[in-house]
Amino acid sequence: MKWKLACIQMDIAFGKPDLNYQLAEQWLEKAVHANADIVILPELWTTGYDLTRLNEIGDEEAEKTIEFIRNLALKHQIHIIGGSIAKKTQKGIFNTMVIIDKNGKLVKEYDKLHLFRLMDEHHFLQPGEKDGLFTLDDKICAGFICYDIRFPEWQRAHSARGAEVLFVTAEWPKPRLDHWRALLISRAIENQAYVVAVNRSGSDINNVFAGHSMIIDPWGYTISEAGEESELLTGTLDFTEVSNARNKIPVFEDRRPDYY
Ligand SMILES: O=C(O)CCC(=O)C(=O)O
């Protein structure tokens, strides 16, 4: 089975959800024209890192975003990995990835597990407590958010439970672009999985973001990589490559978890 992917590497208007919904819809139309089966949005794409105003501009129980994504998924018959948004709940605000399939079903909500202190997330957000596993077209996938990729045991926990595609949504700053690339390629090689990573472009008052969204195959080879500016990055993923890699080098069988 093959999937055509479209990563929306967009700029995000700081603290302006209404404008960002419009921008995201325009990008999504482009992905539809590119015949994508799955579209992926960046991290906190409705608000950006306007953390001090999240109480005002966050999305109550993610309801507005879910409705927005569901309508587009149904209209275009496309799976949408809805990046992440600030989800307001009674327990506080979470950085939440929302995944809706082409039938409009809410497949998964994943809350960012590792909060990034360098950008003050721990002062404004609550850490997640659940895994990022989900299934689309009978394929096991996993979702991660930005800083999560610095914790290889988190991705391994998901690939050991069958994940063949690791989706990453991010607002990764430009000064650490080398880390972004190296970490993503490593996660693909060690998990013998596709890595589909979407970063934002542009800047906010504190950061310039790196862009360079990437689609990487289970051998660690880059299928496609964006530049620094906004763009729609596409690539095709062929699941036989996952079994080829895992059969040739049986890393999962050779693991010695009793010793780790
Ligand atoms: O780990 C990093 O260098 C960047 C992480 C980050 O920007 C985030 O989690 O939002």
The ligand as a Tripos MOL2 file, in Angstrom:
@<TRIPOS>MOLECULE
LIG
   10     9     1     0     0
SMALL
NO_CHARGES

@<TRIPOS>ATOM
      1 O1         14.0740   20.6690   21.1590 O.co2     1 LIG1
      2 C1         14.2010   21.7270   20.5320 C.2       1 LIG1
      3 O2         15.2980   22.1910   20.2470 O.co2     1 LIG1
      4 C2         12.9950   22.4730   20.0480 C.3       1 LIG1
      5 C3         11.7290   22.0260   20.7080 C.3       1 LIG1
      6 C4         10.6240   22.9710   20.5160 C.2       1 LIG1
      7 O3         10.7720   24.0070   19.9420 O.2       1 LIG1
      8 C5          9.2840   22.6110   21.0020 C.2       1 LIG1
      9 O4          9.0820   21.5480   21.5750 O.co2     1 LIG1
     10 O5          8.3690   23.4340   20.8000 O.co2     1 LIG1
@<TRIPOS>BOND
     1     1     2 2
     2     2     3 1
     3     2     4 1
     4     4     5 1
     5     5     6 1
     6     6     7 2
     7     6     8 1
     8     8     9 2
     9     8    10 1
@<TRIPOS>SUBSTRUCTURE
     1 LIG1         1 GROUP 0 **** ****
